[in-house]
Amino acid sequence: MNLNDSTVLVTGAGRGIGRAFVDELLSRGAKKVYATARDASSVLSDPRVVPIALDITDAEAVARAAATAEDVDVLINNAGLSTLSPLVTGAHDGIREEMDINYFGTLAMVRAFAPVLAGNGGGSILNVSSVMSWLGMEHSGGYGASKAAVWAMTNSLRIELSGQNTQVTGLHMASTDTDMMSSFDIPKNSPHAVVTAALDGLEAGELEILADDDTRAVKATLSNDPAEFYSQAVRHTQPQAERGKQSHLA
């Protein structure tokens, strides 16, 4: 997938990783970038950037976005939410909201834009996931479950959309320096480094992109016995965090 002269839609483009995606796509010669956020005024101002106000859990708004951006050949599903909710003691509404946005919202975008991509030759979908697709933590069980669902969805979409020549790629990363991770005092990736790895992988035709060493280390343990897996995986982080909702929706 050559991103030069491409037309791309990025969700959650107002800040953090989404904003970094927009910057890097422009530097790679994208012809047009539809940058979506709940507050469209937060997106980058550039002649090639088309801001769209979008809540990916709003079916009518998603349909309008697909009708507006009918020339898209790359869809980057970046918008997401973490409420730092444990599964047993966390707020049920927060856990449901994580699933609604991270899984069902992403799926809604795919369902709306799959016909658009097919009409434009197939194109590509990049779903932004997390190392927590594979790693449980006591403070973010709801988020991890939603990202595991995104991983499973991405694997199935790859098969379902192969007939229309759509490349479906999953991006996984560990802690990255965004608003979502601002309450964690731990080493973090830079958004630019994650996005560079993501777009390099997308252009190379990779189906799963592991953006950092921590993510590669966790993925490599998945075939181990669970007892061995968690003895290795838990060391990656069990940070104390301020219990507050963080998102990269905008």
Secondary structure, DSSP 8 states (H G I E B T S, - for coil): ---TT-EEEESSTTSHHHHHHHHHHHHTT-SEEEEEESSGGGS---TTEEEEE--TT-HHHHHHHHHH-TT-SEEEE---EE----TTTS-HHHHHHHIIIIIIIHHHHHHHHHHHHHHTT--EEEEE--GGGT---TT-HHHHHHHHHHHHHHHHHHHHTGGGT-EEEEEE-S-BSSGGGTT--S--B-HHHHHHHHHHHHHHT-SEEE-SHHHHHHHHTTTS-HHHHHHHHGGG---------EE---
